[in-house]
Amino acid sequence: MDQALYKVTSAMKKLDVCRATIYRMASRGELELVKISERATRVTAASIERAITAGKAKN
């Protein structure tokens, strides 16, 4: 399965929110985070698109 992943900073720009909001959205299950190494986390493109569609990316 080949799924697009975005860096947290890229997701921040796409959703126009701060880093803390990205992690809050992930804790609520609105975004899906993928841990790719000890220090690297990515956000799935599908979850970003769902957030944009649902209009949940608001400060």
C-alpha positions as CSV (number, residue, x, y, z in Angstrom):
1,M,0.0,0.0,0.0
2,D,1.5,3.3,-1.1
3,Q,0.1,6.2,0.8
4,A,1.3,9.8,0.6
5,L,2.7,11.2,3.9
6,Y,3.4,14.8,4.8
7,K,5.8,16.3,7.4
8,V,4.0,17.9,10.3
9,T,5.2,21.3,9.1
10,S,3.7,20.7,5.6
11,A,0.4,19.6,7.2
12,M,0.5,22.8,9.3
13,K,0.7,24.9,6.1
14,K,-2.0,22.9,4.3
15,L,-4.5,23.2,7.2
16,D,-3.3,26.7,8.2
17,V,-3.0,25.7,11.9
18,C,-0.2,25.6,14.5
19,R,1.8,22.5,15.5
20,A,-0.1,22.1,18.7
21,T,-3.4,22.0,16.7
22,I,-2.0,19.2,14.5
23,Y,-1.3,17.1,17.6
24,R,-4.6,18.0,19.2
25,M,-6.4,16.9,16.0
26,A,-4.4,13.6,16.0
27,S,-5.3,12.9,19.7
28,R,-9.0,13.4,18.8
29,G,-8.6,11.0,15.9
30,E,-9.1,13.7,13.2
31,L,-5.6,13.2,11.8
32,E,-3.6,10.0,11.4
33,L,0.0,10.3,12.4
34,V,2.6,7.7,11.3
35,K,5.8,7.4,13.3
36,I,8.6,6.6,10.8
37,S,11.5,6.8,13.2
38,E,12.2,7.8,16.7
39,R,12.3,11.5,15.8
40,A,10.2,11.6,12.6
41,T,6.4,11.7,12.4
42,R,4.3,12.1,9.3
43,V,0.6,12.9,8.7
44,T,-1.3,10.8,6.1
45,A,-2.6,12.7,3.1
46,A,-6.0,11.0,3.4
47,S,-6.5,12.3,6.9
48,I,-5.5,15.8,5.9
49,E,-8.1,15.7,3.0
50,R,-10.8,14.4,5.4
51,A,-10.0,17.3,7.8
52,I,-10.3,19.8,5.0
53,T,-13.5,18.3,3.8
54,A,-15.0,18.2,7.3
55,G,-13.9,21.8,7.9
56,K,-12.2,20.8,11.2
57,A,-9.0,22.7,10.5
58,K,-9.8,25.8,12.4
59,N,-7.9,27.4,15.3
